[in-house]
Amino acid sequence: MTQATTMATKKPTNWAYEAWQLFLLVLAVLGVHSLVAKPFYIPSGSMLPTLLIGDRLIVSKFPYGYSYLSPSLNVLPEMSGRLFNHLPARGDIAVIKSPQLKEDWIKRVIGLPGDTVQMKNGQLWLNGVAVPKVRVADTVIPVSPNSDCNSQVDGQFRTTDAAGNAICRLPTYRETLPSGKTYLTLDLGDNPRDNTDPVIVPEGRLFLMGDNRDNSEDSRFDPLEGGLGLLPIENLVGRAEFITFSLDGSTDWNPMTWFSAVRPGRYFISLDKTAAK
């Protein structure tokens, strides 16, 4: 067979078929993101010391069921309730939609419907009982482009280690919920939200807080103040499961920085293991 004959018998590209395959691929990706799991990036220090700025996470979508906010594309009309609804456990790290901006935020679940939540002198009280808070070793974070320590009370916790490297040394406490769930929190000093009135969480709502208690706009703040308030259960997105990897913010156009920016030892870490440190 000649080259001319071969070229003549070659089938033309079926662009309609190729477009259909691409559509199915996009649909499959959106389906996984909406129903199974999605990646998440930590953009702020509100969950320090558990989560660092630049951490990449996997968030499972199915543990709490689904609401009108579950799809990756916000195409559903607002409606109450959740399909296959399961309340989170106290201490879960949950990705949620902020009530005002409908942006993805990440906080820790503290109060469930019927719970009474209060802060007294920087200590969490749950249902009239103080949640144990024990001072532990300071959290030490190397200063990097996305973690410069200057946002932590005007940089007063920025110092150097024995080798002269710039670090952020943060006062850290272990908090243990009645269920035995334990995790680390930061208490950087006096803050107006260290003392709050007792709040009874109503049905269909949740009380969430950031682990960085002095730098988190959470359920202690009204949504009109930029906080979460008592979060509707419809605004639950999913449960944070594990850290895939973490970047220190030093990446640029040079591909070599894509590797040097990876924080050593901070990849494929279960968040349960992180909490139990």
HELIX and SHEET records of a PDB file:
HELIX    1   1 GLN A    3  THR A    9  1                                   7    
HELIX    2   2 TRP A   15  LEU A   35  1                                  21    
HELIX    3   3 PRO A  192  ASP A  194  5                                   3    
HELIX    4   4 PRO A  223  GLU A  225  5                                   3    
HELIX    5   5 ILE A  233  ASN A  235  5                                   3    
HELIX    6   6 PRO A  255  SER A  260  1                                   6    
HELIX    7   7 LEU A  271  ALA A  275  1                                   5    
SHEET    1   A 7 ALA A  37  TYR A  41  0                                        
SHEET    2   A 7 ASP A  55  SER A  60 -1                                        
SHEET    3   A 7 LEU A 236  SER A 246 -1                                        
SHEET    4   A 7 ILE A  93  LYS A  97 -1                                        
SHEET    5   A 7 ASP A 104  GLY A 111 -1                                        
SHEET    6   A 7 ARG A 205  MET A 209 -1                                        
SHEET    7   A 7 LEU A 231  PRO A 232 -1                                        
SHEET    1   B 4 ALA A  37  TYR A  41  0                                        
SHEET    2   B 4 ASP A  55  SER A  60 -1                                        
SHEET    3   B 4 LEU A 236  SER A 246 -1                                        
SHEET    4   B 4 ILE A 269  SER A 270 -1                                        
SHEET    1   C 4 VAL A 129  ALA A 130  0                                        
SHEET    2   C 4 GLN A 123  LEU A 126 -1                                        
SHEET    3   C 4 THR A 116  LYS A 120 -1                                        
SHEET    4   C 4 VAL A 199  ILE A 200 -1                                        
SHEET    1   D 3 LYS A 133  PRO A 142  0                                        
SHEET    2   D 3 ALA A 166  THR A 176 -1                                        
SHEET    3   D 3 ARG A 158  THR A 160 -1                                        
SHEET    1   E 3 LYS A 133  PRO A 142  0                                        
SHEET    2   E 3 ALA A 166  THR A 176 -1                                        
SHEET    3   E 3 THR A 182  LEU A 186 -1                                        
END                                                                             
